[in-house]
Amino acid sequence: MPRALALLIAVLTIAGCGGGDSTTTSVRTVTGQTGKPLTREQYIAEADSICGSYHPRLHDLRDKFRAAAVRRDYAAAADALQEAMSISRVEFDKLTAIRQPERDREVLGKLFDKADQAIALFESSIEPLRDESSDRFTTLADEANSAADQERGIATGYGFKVCGQD
């Protein structure tokens, strides 16, 4: 279990730009948005502002998770992870509600799909963590790590300064 916990601690930072509840890989576009789409710079500024408002609480939960993991208090670690995912879902909804630059919808769709996948994997890892099911937890942590790395790569490549960062 310690290796899997180390993986999850490393990727829990993706909660800064997470959300969703499925593992689909289709390109996500936000429909029903009204008004003029934002420029890339405006979009990044608005999204980074949202991410910045959630990061302090998510960092606190990451610290709480780490402390519980060191104590091998897997129930408390699972509780911290569950709370982080709940917060990430709200953040994700706010991020996907922002009017996207028309020319960037494909890349943003891929970003949000990866965020969605990572959050779903984190959520799936909560019960195996709570039950101390090491093999299942390790598998999910490895998959979450992969999705989170891809999400961070897309976010950084797009130009976010806060979203997708630690």
The 8 nearest C-alpha neighbors of each residue, nearest first, counted from 0:
[[1, 133, 3, 2, 4, 137, 131, 136],
 [2, 0, 4, 3, 5, 68, 71, 6],
 [3, 1, 5, 4, 0, 6, 137, 7],
 [2, 4, 137, 6, 0, 5, 1, 140],
 [5, 3, 7, 1, 6, 2, 8, 0],
 [4, 6, 2, 8, 3, 7, 1, 9],
 [7, 5, 3, 9, 4, 8, 140, 2],
 [6, 8, 4, 10, 9, 5, 140, 11],
 [9, 7, 5, 11, 6, 10, 4, 65],
 [10, 8, 6, 7, 11, 5, 12, 144],
 [9, 11, 7, 12, 8, 144, 13, 6],
 [10, 12, 8, 13, 7, 9, 14, 61],
 [13, 11, 10, 14, 165, 15, 9, 61],
 [14, 12, 15, 11, 10, 16, 147, 163],
 [13, 15, 17, 12, 16, 87, 11, 83],
 [16, 14, 13, 54, 163, 17, 50, 12],
 [17, 15, 163, 14, 162, 13, 50, 91],
 [16, 18, 114, 14, 87, 91, 118, 15],
 [19, 17, 88, 91, 87, 115, 118, 114],
 [18, 20, 115, 88, 21, 118, 119, 91],
 [19, 21, 119, 115, 18, 118, 22, 116],
 [22, 20, 23, 119, 19, 116, 115, 118],
 [21, 23, 116, 119, 24, 115, 20, 112],
 [24, 22, 21, 25, 116, 112, 115, 26],
 [23, 25, 112, 26, 22, 113, 116, 109],
 [26, 24, 23, 27, 112, 109, 108, 22],
 [25, 27, 108, 109, 24, 112, 28, 105],
 [28, 26, 108, 25, 112, 109, 29, 111],
 [29, 27, 108, 104, 30, 26, 105, 107],
 [28, 30, 95, 27, 31, 32, 96, 99],
 [31, 29, 32, 28, 33, 96, 98, 27],
 [30, 32, 33, 29, 96, 98, 28, 34],
 [33, 31, 30, 98, 29, 34, 96, 97],
 [34, 32, 31, 35, 98, 36, 30, 97],
 [33, 35, 36, 32, 98, 37, 31, 99],
 [34, 36, 37, 33, 98, 100, 32, 99],
 [37, 35, 100, 98, 99, 34, 101, 38],
 [36, 38, 100, 42, 41, 99, 98, 35],
 [37, 39, 41, 40, 100, 42, 36, 99],
 [38, 40, 42, 41, 100, 43, 37, 103],
 [39, 41, 43, 38, 42, 44, 37, 158],
 [42, 40, 44, 38, 39, 43, 37, 45],
 [41, 43, 39, 45, 40, 44, 37, 46],
 [44, 42, 46, 40, 41, 45, 159, 47],
 [45, 43, 41, 47, 42, 46, 48, 40],
 [44, 46, 48, 42, 43, 47, 41, 49],
 [47, 45, 49, 43, 48, 44, 94, 42],
 [48, 46, 50, 161, 44, 49, 162, 45],
 [47, 49, 51, 45, 46, 50, 44, 52],
 [48, 50, 46, 52, 47, 51, 45, 53],
 [51, 49, 47, 53, 162, 52, 48, 15],
 [52, 50, 48, 54, 49, 53, 47, 161],
 [51, 53, 49, 50, 54, 48, 55, 56],
 [54, 52, 50, 51, 55, 56, 57, 49],
 [53, 55, 57, 51, 56, 15, 58, 52],
 [56, 54, 58, 57, 53, 59, 52, 51],
 [57, 55, 59, 58, 54, 53, 60, 83],
 [56, 58, 60, 54, 59, 55, 83, 61],
 [57, 59, 61, 55, 60, 56, 54, 62],
 [60, 58, 56, 62, 57, 61, 63, 55],
 [61, 59, 63, 57, 62, 58, 79, 64],
 [60, 62, 58, 64, 63, 59, 65, 57],
 [63, 61, 65, 59, 60, 64, 66, 58],
 [62, 64, 60, 66, 61, 65, 59, 67],
 [63, 65, 76, 61, 67, 62, 79, 66],
 [66, 64, 68, 62, 67, 63, 61, 69],
 [65, 67, 63, 69, 68, 64, 62, 70],
 [66, 68, 72, 70, 76, 64, 65, 69],
 [67, 69, 71, 65, 70, 66, 72, 76],
 [68, 70, 66, 71, 67, 65, 72, 64],
 [69, 71, 67, 72, 68, 66, 73, 65],
 [72, 70, 68, 69, 73, 67, 76, 66],
 [71, 73, 67, 70, 75, 74, 68, 76],
 [72, 74, 76, 129, 75, 71, 77, 128],
 [73, 75, 129, 77, 76, 72, 78, 128],
 [76, 74, 78, 77, 73, 72, 67, 79],
 [77, 75, 64, 73, 67, 79, 74, 78],
 [76, 78, 80, 74, 125, 75, 79, 129],
 [77, 79, 75, 81, 76, 80, 82, 74],
 [80, 78, 76, 82, 81, 77, 64, 60],
 [79, 81, 77, 83, 78, 82, 76, 84],
 [80, 82, 78, 84, 83, 79, 77, 85],
 [81, 83, 85, 79, 84, 80, 78, 86],
 [84, 82, 80, 86, 81, 85, 57, 87],
 [83, 85, 87, 81, 86, 82, 88, 80],
 [86, 84, 82, 88, 87, 83, 81, 89],
 [85, 87, 83, 89, 84, 88, 82, 90],
 [88, 86, 84, 90, 18, 17, 85, 89],
 [87, 89, 18, 91, 85, 90, 86, 19],
 [90, 88, 92, 86, 91, 87, 93, 85],
 [89, 91, 87, 93, 88, 92, 94, 86],
 [90, 92, 18, 88, 94, 93, 89, 17],
 [93, 91, 89, 95, 90, 94, 96, 88],
 [92, 94, 90, 96, 91, 95, 89, 97],
 [95, 93, 91, 96, 92, 97, 46, 90],
 [94, 96, 92, 97, 93, 91, 29, 111],
 [97, 95, 93, 94, 92, 98, 29, 32],
 [96, 98, 95, 94, 99, 93, 42, 46],
 [99, 97, 36, 32, 37, 96, 100, 33],
 [98, 100, 36, 101, 97, 37, 104, 42],
 [99, 101, 37, 36, 103, 38, 102, 39],
 [102, 100, 103, 104, 99, 36, 37, 38],
 [101, 103, 100, 104, 105, 99, 106, 39],
 [104, 102, 100, 101, 105, 106, 107, 99],
 [103, 105, 107, 101, 106, 108, 102, 28],
 [104, 106, 108, 107, 103, 109, 26, 28],
 [107, 105, 109, 108, 103, 104, 110, 153],
 [108, 106, 110, 104, 109, 105, 111, 103],
 [109, 107, 27, 26, 105, 111, 106, 28],
 [108, 110, 112, 106, 107, 26, 111, 113],
 [111, 109, 107, 113, 108, 112, 150, 153],
 [110, 112, 114, 108, 113, 109, 115, 107],
 [111, 113, 115, 109, 114, 110, 24, 108],
 [114, 112, 116, 150, 110, 115, 111, 146],
 [113, 115, 17, 111, 117, 112, 116, 18],
 [116, 114, 19, 112, 18, 118, 113, 117],
 [117, 115, 22, 113, 119, 114, 118, 112],
 [118, 116, 143, 120, 114, 146, 119, 115],
 [117, 119, 121, 115, 120, 18, 116, 17],
 [120, 118, 122, 116, 20, 121, 117, 21],
 [121, 119, 123, 117, 122, 118, 143, 139],
 [120, 122, 118, 124, 123, 119, 117, 143],
 [121, 123, 119, 120, 124, 125, 118, 84],
 [122, 124, 120, 121, 125, 119, 126, 139],
 [123, 125, 121, 122, 127, 136, 126, 139],
 [124, 126, 128, 77, 122, 123, 127, 129],
 [125, 127, 129, 128, 124, 130, 123, 77],
 [128, 126, 132, 130, 136, 124, 129, 125],
 [129, 127, 131, 125, 126, 130, 136, 73],
 [128, 130, 74, 126, 73, 127, 131, 77],
 [129, 131, 127, 132, 128, 126, 73, 74],
 [132, 130, 128, 129, 133, 127, 73, 0],
 [133, 131, 127, 130, 135, 134, 136, 128],
 [132, 134, 0, 136, 131, 135, 137, 127],
 [135, 133, 137, 136, 132, 138, 0, 3],
 [136, 134, 138, 137, 133, 132, 127, 139],
 [135, 137, 133, 139, 127, 134, 138, 124],
 [138, 136, 3, 140, 134, 135, 139, 133],
 [137, 139, 135, 141, 136, 140, 134, 142],
 [138, 140, 142, 136, 141, 137, 124, 143],
 [139, 141, 143, 137, 142, 138, 7, 144],
 [140, 142, 144, 138, 139, 143, 137, 145],
 [143, 141, 139, 145, 144, 140, 138, 146],
 [144, 142, 117, 140, 146, 120, 145, 141],
 [143, 145, 147, 141, 142, 10, 146, 140],
 [144, 146, 142, 148, 143, 147, 149, 141],
 [147, 145, 149, 143, 117, 148, 144, 113],
 [148, 146, 150, 144, 149, 145, 117, 143],
 [147, 149, 151, 145, 150, 146, 144, 152],
 [148, 150, 152, 146, 147, 151, 153, 145],
 [149, 151, 147, 153, 113, 152, 148, 110],
 [152, 150, 163, 154, 148, 153, 149, 155],
 [151, 153, 149, 155, 150, 154, 156, 148],
 [152, 154, 156, 150, 151, 155, 110, 157],
 [155, 153, 151, 157, 156, 152, 163, 159],
 [154, 156, 158, 152, 157, 153, 159, 151],
 [157, 155, 153, 158, 154, 152, 159, 151],
 [156, 158, 154, 155, 153, 159, 106, 107],
 [157, 159, 155, 156, 160, 154, 43, 40],
 [160, 158, 155, 154, 162, 161, 43, 157],
 [159, 161, 162, 158, 47, 164, 155, 43],
 [162, 160, 47, 164, 159, 50, 163, 51],
 [163, 161, 50, 16, 47, 164, 159, 15],
 [162, 164, 151, 16, 154, 13, 15, 161],
 [165, 163, 162, 161, 151, 15, 13, 160],
 [164, 12, 163, 13, 15, 161, 54, 58]]
